[in-house]
Amino acid sequence: MGVQLLLQSAALPLLAVLLSWRWPRWQWLFAALAMLGVAQWLEPYAWPAKAWQWLPALLLPALFGLQANHRIEWGGYAVLTLLLGGVATGSLLSTAPEAALLVLPAILAYGVLRALGDTPEGLGFALAFLWLALVIGIDGSLLIAQLSGALAALAGLAALRALVSGPVSSAGFAAALAMMQLLAWQYVEVPLKVLLPTWILVALDLLLRNQPVWRRWAVLIVVGAAGIGVSLWAVWPTESLY
């Protein structure tokens, strides 16, 4: 069971990272296809009918990063993210109209990250997805937890690749992080006070981008571990859910 979960979550992200190493221009297309493969592995579908099934598409707006003009890039990212986020959350709007607003921090984060030069490896996103995967898994949804785990593997492997080949773009994970928070909040009922602090890791990664790698990674791992510990304590069930 453990080996199967690992393969489902990490095999395709690893392939995506290897392909993006050879063709870095198409990093986000490979990432989206990898997440689509993971989603199909977990629950096959022909066309997205549930909110979580739109998750792979929310990696595609980062293809606007190919634009040299930052205003065009950010504008295109914002429009496509809002469009995809609106479609993905459409089924939630009747019961939770504020759901679509949770995508807005991702657009802001993308713009800030790209304007300030992104983060060298994107470890903050990898730890944020791992944080969500553990919290969601404990709180009651293995499927959504595995999706977050796959994103953690994708971002984590990309961060390791960056140590070898140089900085990589990580801002494109912003919409996927917001979507994972939305899914956890709406379907698993994880409180926002547990979900939103994951953005601290992304902000901290950006603030420390000029620090030595060992120092930046050490601070992020310590802060991430502390955040995960506090969050797990907050959602730990009194009885087993499985």
Buried (B, 14 or more C-beta within 10 A) or exposed (E): EEEEEEEBBBBBBBBBBEBBBEEBEBBBBBBBBBBBBBBBBBEEEEEBEBBBBBBBBBBBBBBBBEBEEEEEBBBBBBEBBBEBBEEBBEBBEEEBEEBBEBBBBBBEBBBBBBEEEBBBBBBBBBBBBBBBBBBBBBBBBBBBBBBBBBBBBBBBBBBBBBBEEEBBBBBBBBBBBBBBBBBBBBBBEBEEEBBEBBBBBBBBBBBBBEEEEEEBBEBBEEBBEEBBEEBBEEBEEEEEEE
